[in-house]
Amino acid sequence: MPQYRALTGVIAAVAVLAAVDTFAQQEVTRDMLSKADYVIGRRAFQMRCSACHSLAEGGTDLTGPNLWGIVGAKADGSRRPEFNYSEALKAANATWTVDRLDRFLADPAKDVPGNRMAIPEGVPNPDRLALLSFMMLETGGADWPRPELPTVVVDKDRSKPLDVRFPSFWNHMMTNTVRYRMVTDDGELVFKAYFNTDGSVTSDNPKIRGFWRPDDRDFFCYALTGLPAKPDQFVECFPMIAMSIPRFAEQLWESKPVEGVKLFGGILPGRP
Ligand code: HEC
């Protein structure tokens, strides 16, 4: 049956093409986006983007611009006028529709030649769809609700070690870097702190030291001393659960540990 064989040959060839061409433009619908896997999208963002981009409203520009409000924005620099965009990106005069973002993230160098977003490779599917969906939710561009996240597992047995009781919190905070920006009437102080599994806190500033403990309400409390500022020390407590969602950004929370002091905290991936 030569005719039949010819036909299956064609079908096989099409299937191979589809499998190889992972960067082909997909048609992204709201239905696909709202059903995409949030956790996969978040992981893709953390691994591929968070070193250079923050998402939340009011977040700072890093190597790349903060992405709040990106969907529907113009790529001419008007969204973040203080960010130093490349001429190439501005000249592309794109509007960041979902499809346009999809195309850009599939292959930034090909999509906007000469742009300054240097990533080793485009984002392949299916991660790209999940990433887009996550990014839309976290930058105010989605009209569907954030999915219920699996609740943080806390083992209530206080006799067990902390890393067993709060696994996600432990992994995140104890292996990465906390970045602080402390603003007082006298100016601002930026430093990095490292929360260690032995309960100590060290810093990139050798004078700044501290310790952390969970208290009996399962609040995470820590103290820092030796700050080259006034006041030179403070104590803060947070509900442990609130801290255990692994996110990276230069600025994730803001607090007022002492009157007249504003403290901005963020978590950066890794530590020296
Ligand atoms: C190495 C740093 C770096 C990484 C990693 C990175 N970006 Fe970027 N990104 C940039 C820079 C720099 C620009 C500005 C490019 C220009 O001006 O040419 C940019 C621009 C963008 C823009 C356009 C912003 C605007 O205001 O028009 C989007 C959207 C974007 N990045 C998303 C992402 C996503 C999603 C990822 C992860 C897949 C990612 N970026 C990874 C550095 C990075």
Residues whose N, C-alpha, C, O or C-beta is under 5 A from the ligand:
A	BS01	HEC	R48 C49 C52 T63 G64 P65 K74 A75 N84 Y85 S86 L89 N115 R116 M117 A118 I119 V123
